[in-house]
Amino acid sequence: MPIDLRAFAVATAGFSSFVNLYCPQALLPLLAGEFHVGPGEISTLMTVGTAAIALTAPFTGALADVVGRKRLIAAAMFAVVVPTVIMTFVGTVPQLAFWRFAQGLLLPPIFTVAVAYIGDEWPGSDVPRVAGLYMMGTSIGGFTGRFIPGVVTDAFGWRAAFDAVALISLAAAIVVALTLTPEQRFVRSGGLFISLRQMLRHLRDPRLIATFAIGFGVLFNFIATFTYVSFHLAAAPYLFSPTLLGALFFTYLVSSPLLPWVGRAIAIFGRRRFVLGLIALWIVGALLMLAAPLAFILAGLTLCAVCGMVCQTVATGYVTMTAAEGRSSAVGLYASFYYIGGSAGAFLTGLAWTLAGWNGCVATIVAMQTIMAIIVALAWEG
């Protein structure tokens, strides 16, 4: 069976986006110590990146109208290397946060346009399969962006870790430039004002609003879980090093073989029932992390990673299938809600950490999962 180079290219784009998005996460406890700040303050490195994405994601479709989809994806992938390299020279948390913000601004032209490309360039029946491959790329990217910096930091320091991420990003950009074919079925939306009108129509569609809300909850829980479990396990009695904290994200890889089969699971169980079952398992995973034994915490993280990635795959595919027109703007809005959720997850769970420690973080995560289940039960079609 021939390799689908287009699917490989969009998966590589997702990989690159998540390598950059999550590259500081396993290093946060070490960076907090180096810069003499607390967990809440150093977690702004995650908040500013997701906030930048939320600001620009809805407008990348209009930019793609002007530049073209392949061209915009490839250009952004090369451009994101620059702030990643500059981060190796900074000396304060605000400087690091500034370049994280710049990094975040360049990510929506990669992943939102890639998701819209999937919706346009493949038949509707094939979208869940390709979306699953794309999500597999993002899961591997999320793992790589946490594990490799952790290993490099232990060996050479955190500045070298960001250089390693820059090299990985450059390699991914070259791959996409060489393998992603120019768009064939893309219908231009007509510019910024047309995109804005399409966004307003999307915001009147109850199915899309509900899906945007699920996206908010997915990244809220991912950021909340994987940011603050690092602080939990870096402290006594676990005392994890950056390499061990990065190794936690092997849990992301567990979902990778499952994601291409999401479309079949939806056909068997129905979209709503399938996602409600996922959220129930996700809650179990969060509760397992309250236990003291490391084995229970790792089992809980694995469940959270798998359920979250599969839920994100379903929601991403549902957006592209639900939006009859203006897919770029629909995916952009979904990305905005998704990354606003990530910023909220870092901030609100930081408050929970300050008030009630790790138990407060888990309570916050379970509350968001419960809200997501209610939304799916009431607003999603079967």
C-alpha positions as CSV (number, residue, x, y, z in Angstrom):
1,M,0.0,0.0,0.0
2,P,1.6,3.3,-1.1
3,I,2.4,5.9,1.6
4,D,0.0,8.8,1.7
5,L,2.5,11.6,1.6
6,R,-0.2,14.3,2.1
7,A,-1.4,12.6,5.3
8,F,2.2,12.2,6.4
9,A,2.8,15.9,5.8
10,V,-0.1,17.1,7.8
11,A,0.8,14.7,10.6
12,T,4.3,16.2,10.6
13,A,2.8,19.7,10.8
14,G,0.8,18.6,13.9
15,F,4.0,17.1,15.3
16,S,6.0,20.3,14.9
17,S,3.2,22.4,16.4
18,F,3.0,20.4,19.6
19,V,6.8,20.0,19.9
20,N,7.0,23.8,20.2
21,L,3.9,24.3,22.3
22,Y,4.9,21.9,25.0
23,C,8.7,22.2,25.0
24,P,9.0,24.1,28.4
25,Q,6.5,21.9,30.3
26,A,8.8,19.2,31.7
27,L,11.3,21.9,32.5
28,L,9.0,24.1,34.6
29,P,10.1,22.9,38.1
30,L,13.8,23.3,37.1
31,L,13.1,26.8,35.6
32,A,11.2,27.8,38.7
33,G,14.2,27.0,40.8
34,E,16.7,28.7,38.4
35,F,14.7,31.9,38.2
36,H,13.6,31.8,41.8
37,V,9.8,32.0,41.1
38,G,6.8,29.8,42.2
39,P,4.8,27.3,40.1
40,G,2.1,29.8,39.3
41,E,4.6,32.4,37.9
42,I,6.7,29.9,35.8
43,S,3.5,28.4,34.4
44,T,2.9,31.6,32.5
45,L,5.3,30.1,30.0
46,M,2.4,27.8,29.1
47,T,-0.3,30.4,29.5
48,V,1.3,33.0,27.2
49,G,1.9,30.4,24.5
50,T,-1.7,29.2,24.5
51,A,-3.0,32.8,24.8
52,A,-1.1,33.9,21.7
53,I,-2.6,31.0,19.8
54,A,-6.1,31.8,20.9
55,L,-5.7,35.4,19.7
56,T,-4.5,34.6,16.2
57,A,-6.1,31.2,15.3
58,P,-9.5,32.6,14.0
59,F,-7.7,34.8,11.4
60,T,-5.4,32.3,9.9
61,G,-8.0,31.2,7.4
62,A,-8.1,34.7,5.9
63,L,-4.3,34.7,5.8
64,A,-4.4,31.4,4.0
65,D,-6.7,33.0,1.4
66,V,-4.0,35.4,0.5
67,V,-0.9,33.2,0.9
68,G,-2.2,29.7,0.1
69,R,-2.5,26.8,2.5
70,K,0.7,24.9,1.8
71,R,2.7,28.0,1.5
72,L,1.4,29.4,4.8
73,I,2.0,26.1,6.7
74,A,5.5,25.7,5.4
75,A,6.5,29.4,6.0
76,A,5.2,29.3,9.6
77,M,7.1,26.1,10.3
78,F,10.3,27.7,9.2
79,A,9.5,31.0,11.1
80,V,8.8,29.3,14.4
81,V,12.5,28.2,14.6
82,V,13.5,31.8,15.2
83,P,11.9,32.5,18.6
84,T,12.7,29.0,19.7
85,V,16.4,29.8,19.2
86,I,16.2,33.2,20.7
87,M,14.8,31.7,23.9
88,T,18.2,30.1,24.5
89,F,19.7,33.6,25.1
90,V,17.2,35.1,27.5
91,G,18.0,35.8,31.2
92,T,14.6,36.5,32.9
93,V,11.1,34.9,33.0
94,P,9.5,37.9,31.3
95,Q,11.9,37.7,28.4
96,L,11.3,33.9,28.1
97,A,7.5,34.6,28.3
98,F,7.8,37.2,25.5
99,W,9.4,34.8,23.1
100,R,7.0,32.1,24.1
101,F,4.3,34.5,23.1
102,A,6.0,35.0,19.7
103,Q,6.3,31.3,19.3
104,G,2.6,30.9,20.0
105,L,1.7,33.5,17.4
106,L,3.3,31.3,14.7
107,L,1.6,28.0,15.5
108,P,-2.0,28.6,14.3
109,P,-0.9,29.0,10.7
110,I,0.5,25.5,11.0
111,F,-2.1,23.5,12.7
112,T,-5.4,25.3,12.0
113,V,-4.6,25.4,8.3
114,A,-3.5,21.8,8.4
115,V,-6.8,20.7,9.9
116,A,-8.8,22.7,7.4
117,Y,-6.7,21.2,4.7
118,I,-7.8,17.8,5.9
119,G,-11.4,18.8,5.7
120,D,-11.1,20.1,2.2
121,E,-8.7,17.7,0.5
122,W,-10.1,14.3,1.6
123,P,-13.6,12.9,1.2
124,G,-15.9,13.2,4.3
125,S,-15.8,9.5,4.9
126,D,-12.0,9.6,5.0
127,V,-11.7,12.7,7.3
128,P,-11.8,10.7,10.6
129,R,-8.9,8.5,9.4
130,V,-6.7,11.4,8.3
131,A,-7.7,13.4,11.4
132,G,-6.6,10.4,13.5
133,L,-3.2,10.3,11.7
134,Y,-2.9,14.0,12.3
135,M,-3.7,13.6,16.0
136,M,-1.1,10.7,16.1
137,G,1.4,13.3,14.9
138,T,0.4,15.7,17.5
139,S,0.6,13.1,20.2
140,I,4.1,12.1,19.2
141,G,5.0,15.8,19.0
142,G,3.6,16.4,22.4
143,F,5.7,13.6,23.8
144,T,8.9,14.7,21.9
145,G,8.4,18.3,23.0
146,R,8.5,17.2,26.6
147,F,10.9,14.2,26.7
148,I,13.7,15.4,24.5
149,P,14.1,18.8,26.4
150,G,14.1,16.9,29.7
151,V,16.9,14.6,28.5
152,V,18.9,17.4,26.9
153,T,18.5,19.5,30.0
154,D,19.9,16.9,32.3
155,A,22.9,16.4,29.9
156,F,23.6,20.0,28.7
157,G,21.3,22.5,30.4
158,W,17.9,24.0,29.5
159,R,19.3,26.4,26.9
160,A,20.6,23.5,24.8
161,A,17.1,21.9,25.2
162,F,15.5,24.8,23.3
163,D,18.2,24.5,20.6
164,A,17.3,20.8,20.2
165,V,13.6,21.8,19.7
166,A,14.7,24.3,17.1
167,L,16.6,21.7,15.2
168,I,13.6,19.3,15.3
169,S,11.3,22.1,14.1
170,L,13.6,22.9,11.2
171,A,13.8,19.3,10.1
172,A,9.9,19.0,10.2
173,A,9.6,22.2,8.2
174,I,11.8,20.7,5.5
175,V,9.8,17.5,5.4
176,V,6.5,19.4,5.0
177,A,7.9,21.7,2.3
178,L,9.0,18.7,0.3
179,T,6.0,16.3,0.8
180,L,2.8,18.4,1.2
181,T,1.1,18.9,-2.1
182,P,-0.5,22.3,-2.9
183,E,-4.2,22.5,-2.1
184,Q,-6.5,21.3,-4.9
185,R,-10.0,21.7,-3.5
186,F,-9.6,24.9,-1.5
187,V,-12.3,27.5,-2.0
188,R,-11.1,30.9,-0.9
189,S,-13.4,32.5,1.6
190,G,-13.0,36.0,0.2
191,G,-10.8,37.7,2.8
192,L,-11.0,38.9,6.4
193,F,-14.5,40.3,6.3
194,I,-16.0,37.2,4.8
195,S,-14.2,35.1,7.4
196,L,-15.6,37.3,10.2
197,R,-19.1,36.8,8.8
198,Q,-18.5,33.1,8.6
199,M,-17.3,33.1,12.3
200,L,-20.6,34.8,13.3
201,R,-22.6,32.1,11.5
202,H,-20.5,29.4,13.2
203,L,-21.2,31.0,16.6
204,R,-24.9,30.6,15.9
205,D,-24.6,26.9,15.2
206,P,-25.3,25.0,18.5
207,R,-23.4,21.9,17.4
208,L,-20.3,24.0,16.7
209,I,-20.6,25.9,19.9
210,A,-20.8,22.7,21.9
211,T,-17.8,21.3,20.0
212,F,-15.8,24.5,20.7
213,A,-16.7,24.1,24.4
214,I,-15.4,20.5,24.3
215,G,-12.2,21.8,22.8
216,F,-11.9,24.3,25.6
217,G,-12.2,21.5,28.1
218,V,-9.8,19.1,26.4
219,L,-6.8,21.5,26.6
220,F,-7.9,22.8,30.0
221,N,-7.4,19.3,31.3
222,F,-4.3,18.5,29.4
223,I,-2.5,21.6,30.6
224,A,-3.8,21.3,34.1
225,T,-2.9,17.7,34.4
226,F,0.6,17.6,32.8
227,T,1.8,21.0,34.1
228,Y,1.0,20.4,37.8
229,V,1.7,16.7,38.0
230,S,5.3,17.7,37.1
231,F,5.4,19.9,40.3
232,H,3.7,17.0,42.3
233,L,6.3,14.5,41.1
234,A,9.3,16.9,41.3
235,A,8.6,17.3,45.1
236,A,9.3,14.7,47.8
237,P,8.9,11.8,48.0
238,Y,9.2,11.4,44.2
239,L,12.0,13.9,43.4
240,F,11.8,13.4,39.6
241,S,14.5,14.9,37.5
242,P,13.8,16.7,34.2
243,T,14.5,13.5,32.3
244,L,12.0,11.5,34.4
245,L,9.4,14.3,34.1
246,G,9.9,14.2,30.4
247,A,9.5,10.5,30.4
248,L,6.0,10.9,31.9
249,F,4.9,11.8,28.4
250,F,5.5,8.3,27.1
251,T,1.8,8.2,28.2
252,Y,1.0,10.3,25.1
253,L,2.4,7.6,22.9
254,V,-0.1,5.0,24.2
255,S,-2.9,6.7,22.2
256,S,-1.0,6.9,18.9
257,P,-1.9,3.4,17.6
258,L,-5.6,4.0,18.6
259,L,-6.2,7.3,16.9
260,P,-6.5,6.1,13.2
261,W,-9.3,3.7,14.4
262,V,-11.4,6.5,15.9
263,G,-13.7,6.6,12.9
264,R,-14.5,3.0,13.2
265,A,-15.3,3.4,16.9
266,I,-17.7,6.3,16.1
267,A,-19.4,4.1,13.5
268,I,-19.9,1.3,16.1
269,F,-20.9,3.3,19.2
270,G,-22.1,6.6,17.9
271,R,-20.3,9.8,18.5
272,R,-22.1,11.0,21.6
273,R,-22.1,7.6,23.4
274,F,-18.4,7.0,22.5
275,V,-17.3,10.4,23.9
276,L,-19.3,10.0,27.1
277,G,-17.6,6.7,27.7
278,L,-14.3,8.4,27.1
279,I,-15.0,11.1,29.6
280,A,-16.1,8.6,32.2
281,L,-12.7,6.8,31.8
282,W,-11.0,10.2,31.8
283,I,-12.5,10.9,35.2
284,V,-11.3,7.6,36.5
285,G,-7.8,8.4,35.3
286,A,-7.9,11.8,37.2
287,L,-9.0,10.2,40.4
288,L,-6.3,7.5,40.2
289,M,-3.7,10.3,40.4
290,L,-4.8,11.1,43.9
291,A,-3.3,7.8,45.1
292,A,0.2,7.9,46.6
293,P,1.8,4.9,44.8
294,L,3.6,6.0,41.6
295,A,2.1,3.1,39.7
296,F,-1.4,4.5,40.3
297,I,-0.3,8.0,39.2
298,L,1.2,6.7,36.0
299,A,-1.9,4.6,35.3
300,G,-4.1,7.6,35.8
301,L,-1.8,9.8,33.5
302,T,-2.0,7.1,30.8
303,L,-5.8,7.1,31.0
304,C,-6.0,10.9,30.9
305,A,-3.6,11.0,27.9
306,V,-5.4,8.4,25.9
307,C,-9.0,9.7,26.6
308,G,-8.0,13.3,26.0
309,M,-6.2,12.6,22.7
310,V,-9.1,10.4,21.4
311,C,-11.7,13.0,22.5
312,Q,-9.7,15.7,20.7
313,T,-9.6,13.6,17.5
314,V,-13.4,13.2,17.6
315,A,-14.0,16.9,18.2
316,T,-11.5,18.0,15.5
317,G,-13.1,15.8,12.9
318,Y,-16.6,16.9,14.0
319,V,-15.8,20.5,13.4
320,T,-14.6,19.9,9.8
321,M,-17.7,17.8,9.1
322,T,-20.2,20.2,10.7
323,A,-19.0,23.4,9.1
324,A,-20.5,23.2,5.6
325,E,-18.6,26.3,4.5
326,G,-15.8,28.4,6.0
327,R,-13.9,25.4,7.4
328,S,-10.8,27.5,8.0
329,S,-12.7,30.0,10.2
330,A,-14.5,27.1,12.0
331,V,-11.2,25.4,12.7
332,G,-9.8,28.7,13.8
333,L,-12.6,29.3,16.2
334,Y,-12.2,25.8,17.6
335,A,-8.5,26.4,18.1
336,S,-9.2,29.7,19.9
337,F,-11.6,28.0,22.3
338,Y,-9.1,25.1,22.7
339,Y,-6.2,27.3,23.6
340,I,-8.2,29.7,25.7
341,G,-9.0,26.5,27.6
342,G,-5.3,25.8,27.9
343,S,-4.6,29.2,29.3
344,A,-7.5,28.8,31.7
345,G,-6.2,25.4,32.7
346,A,-2.8,26.7,33.6
347,F,-4.1,29.7,35.5
348,L,-7.1,28.3,37.4
349,T,-5.3,25.1,38.3
350,G,-2.4,27.2,39.5
351,L,-4.8,28.9,41.9
352,A,-6.1,25.5,43.0
353,W,-2.5,24.4,43.6
354,T,-1.9,27.4,45.8
355,L,-5.1,26.9,47.8
356,A,-5.2,23.1,48.1
357,G,-2.1,21.5,46.4
358,W,-2.3,18.6,44.1
359,N,-5.7,17.5,45.5
360,G,-7.1,20.8,44.5
361,C,-5.7,20.4,41.0
362,V,-7.4,17.0,40.6
363,A,-10.7,18.4,41.9
364,T,-10.5,21.2,39.3
365,I,-9.8,18.7,36.5
366,V,-12.7,16.4,37.5
367,A,-15.1,19.4,37.6
368,M,-14.2,20.4,34.0
369,Q,-14.6,16.8,32.8
370,T,-18.1,16.7,34.4
371,I,-19.0,19.9,32.6
372,M,-17.8,18.4,29.3
373,A,-19.9,15.3,29.8
374,I,-23.0,17.4,30.4
375,I,-22.4,19.4,27.2
376,V,-21.9,16.2,25.1
377,A,-25.0,14.6,26.6
378,L,-27.2,17.6,25.9
379,A,-25.9,19.1,22.7
380,W,-24.1,16.5,20.6
381,E,-25.9,14.5,18.0
382,G,-25.5,10.7,18.1
